[in-house]
Amino acid sequence: MKALLRLSVFVVLALLTTACSLLEVKLESGVVPLPQEQLNMRVFSRDFSSTFYSRVEQTADQIAALESNDEQAIYLKSNALMWKINAEQALQRTIFQASPVAAMVDTWAFTAQMSEFYDTGAGKALFGEQQAQVIETSRALEAQFEKTVKGFVSQSDFNNNRDFIKQYVLDNPLTDITFSRKSAFNDWLIFREINEFEAVTTFGSVPEVMSDISDRMAMISEQMPKILGWKAELYALHSNINAEEIQATLVSISETSARFRELMAQSPEMMQSLAVDMRRELSPLLQQLSDSTDDKLKQLSVERQALELMVKNERLALEEMVARERIAAAANLDEISKHTVEVVFQELTKTLKSLILYFVLFLLVVFFAPLGLGVWLGRRMGNKKASKAIKT
């Protein structure tokens, strides 16, 4: 009986183990993992985000630090802050898409659009004398991402995709520094003649999806304090907010973010659950904050355009005033020249008259005076001779 009981227990355990294995296979059988090529594409594309953030922040900070504290400096510093805020938010929307192919195409299109925006587009005069640095950074980021894409596709596909990106940038240029844009993935599907229902066939296995969520949370925890700090600094430039209070708030946000990352590293499962709850609870607040920020940025963009128009009008008025003064000065110069010529000719006439008079006097003295003297002496001598002849 004991042997039979022991055998029964072993059989039940074996059946339970088999059932668990079958259940695991059943759960995993409905999930198709991502191809290795797309996994590599996701990894290298997200590595590019770190380079993008650092290059944009470094260039923007250099531009903001070069200027003095005046209206032009505030204008350039505001543009530098808006570049960091909007560029990094736009990159997060493009590069953290569920499909690695969609993220690759949209990120490539965005880097090309940003390069064209600062080089020949609507933003070619936003940074004044420092515009060359912004163009150089944008071109370098576009070239680097193109190099990344080239490692995952064939040469012919790369050339076709590059032709699509060039045409897409021409058809969909960025119009302002808010970088409002639509995704390029749908246009790319039409260009490649791919059915939208066949474009994305899987989001990956459960570990791949969890890894994707972990990357998103890590990026949010790292970038959100910086973006909030830049927005606060942007508001401070156009208000009376104390800079020391802003700095203290940024330090507090940074410390909280560091503790959050430490806690996440110590307990990944709990933090994943907490992240889901926080996302559900904070999404309305963040959306409201984002909408409010976008409205303020749009208002700032309108005020900047009004300032540019006012400066342009003042410059035109100054040019007109200078032109009028130049015409008036030229007219006065003509009058002065005419008067000067008249005076010179009058004085010259007087001088010539004096010279003629002196010349006549000179002729009288030199020629006629000796002649007259000779005649007078001749007559006197003749009179004397006649007197002597009479006496004799």
Summary of the structure (lengths in Angstrom):
residues: 392
radius of gyration: 46.0
end to end distance: 215.3
largest distance: 215.3
contacts: 1026
relative contact order: 0.06
helix: 85%
strand: 0%
